[in-house]
Amino acid sequence: MRPLAPMALCAALLAAGMAAAPPAAAKTFTWSYNADVLTLDPHSSNNTFTNTFMGNVYESLVRHNDRIELEPALAESWERTSPTVWRFNLRRGVVFHGGETFDADDVLFTWGRVNGPGSLARGLLGAIKEIRKVDSHTIEIETHRPFPILLASITQFFMMDEGWSRANNAQQAANLSQQVESGATRTANGTGPFRITERRPDERTVLEPHAGWWDRPVHNLTRVNFQPIRSAATRTASLLSGAIDASVEVPLQDVPRLLQDQRVQMVEGPELRTIYLGFDHERDELLYSDVRGANPLKDRRVREAMYRAIDVNALRRTVMRDKAWIAGMMVSPFLTGAPQDLNDRLPYDPEASRRLLAEAGYPNGFSVGIVCPNDRYVNDERICQAVAAMFSRVGIRLQLQSEPTNIWSRRTATRDFSLYMLGHAGLPLADAYSTLNEVLRTNGPTTGGLNYGRWSNAQFDALVAQVAEAADEPTRRGLIRQALEIERAEIAHIPLFQQPIAWASRRGIDLRQAPDNRLRLWLVKVD
């Protein structure tokens, strides 16, 4: 994490930006992704794309810019008044899309909502003990223990208006896993640069600029149309025909074709997200398996056998078309705090896999189901199919359960699996701690929210707690290393690679791509 500029300087820069000349002539912008937003409720989802999309509508006290640097948002400045207390000065003159004013009461209401039933956002804010109102535009956030990376942890603490929420039956977050909706599921009222004017799930969502936005609108858009298009071929055809202006999920097989078309421009780069396979560490008998009365995935030898059965170089070459970064640990080496020299893998060794399976009592292998999305990650279904073929060579027979994101996300959240594919980008922190705390730490009320496999290690948990409080960066990095070494030694998961970001648009559009794979609409310009 880069050091922040002094708050006075930040405020001055923002003021200078707001006084800058207005953007060029405004335009309509139509873009697509391979799935729809799961909900408009800003606290109901841990889905990265949904949170990314809603970051154009709702805002937090601070935000990451397109260089993954922290900068002021609804808080114009802050200071740390003690090791566990931060004081935030809220920006004055901020209005919600409905015209309501933003103040400290909205922060306290949002804090209560985040901690209520149905909310999945509270896992990101587990370090916070209390939020107090000092006056109408000043709040204090107290953490349970010293937590130097608080600012990064609250970038998705999306603020809602208390009056609007009560009037629209949205006091509590909608519960996605139970398919319960609220007044905020299909309508929205944020302070962000765009307001939603139309919502047709799985068809289109229309946004228009928020005329009362507090920040300088770099964009020149008058209308934004978002169209989810699940078929990769249809998305590419729509871009080439001019039906859409941009796609932020381009299938790798279409990249060469698009690069040859003079009407189209490609933007490519590495993403922070690590794609991995997770195990059911908790059940005594696996679901979707022919093994009865036992869970072979609890045996480290079985996990190592599965790890060594995967030829990740072949996956990268054949499935990912040489456009992925092989992963040997569960955090991307591009994340703050990640020890890059731990990113080596156990060698591919199918003979060792067969030997380990025999030692564990499965000389003939076994069958097991794997839950995979077919429209969430780059070539996700094809990855699972290739892994299934590799496993079959050592006697492990995969039952591929490949499903659209909306079904897959519910199944993983409710733990209806034996083996599963998932990805994590270390967001919203853009820091290794995010993955350690959310994905790997023991599942609890405020930790391990994405630890669907329920792996648990007390020594690991203690180290992550120390990471959260470490005051200096060398100590912190050392603790991160120790924690990752424990997880790697247990082979609690199988990391595969960091997937590529591939965006495409018609020429003359500046999308401002960032490593967190977030389309910040307020930065998009259309010629």
Secondary structure, DSSP 8 states (H G I E B T S, - for coil): ------HHHHHHHHHHHHTS---SS-EEEEEEESS--S-S-TTS---HHHHHHHTTT---SEEE-TTS-EEESSEEEEEEEETTEEEEEE-TT-B-TTS-B--HHHHHHHHHHHTSTT-SGGGGGTTEEEEEEEETTEEEEEESS--TTHHHHTTT-----HHHHHHTT-SS---TTTT---TTSS----SSSEEEEEEETTTEEEEEE-TT-SS-----EEEEEEEE---HHHHHHHHHHTS-SEES---GGGHHHHHT-TTEEEEEEEEEEEEEEEE--S-SS-SSBS--S--GGGSHHHHHHHHHT--HHHIIIIISTT-SEE-SSSS-TTSBT--GGG-------HHHHHHHHHHTT-TT-EEEEEEEESSSSTTHHHHHHHHHHHHHTTTEEEEEEEE-HHHHHHHHHTT--SEEEEEE--TTTTBHHHHIIIIIS---SSS-TT-TT----HHHHHHHHHHHH--SHHHHHHHHHHHHHHHHHHT-EEEEEEEEEEEEEETTEE----TT----GGG-EE-
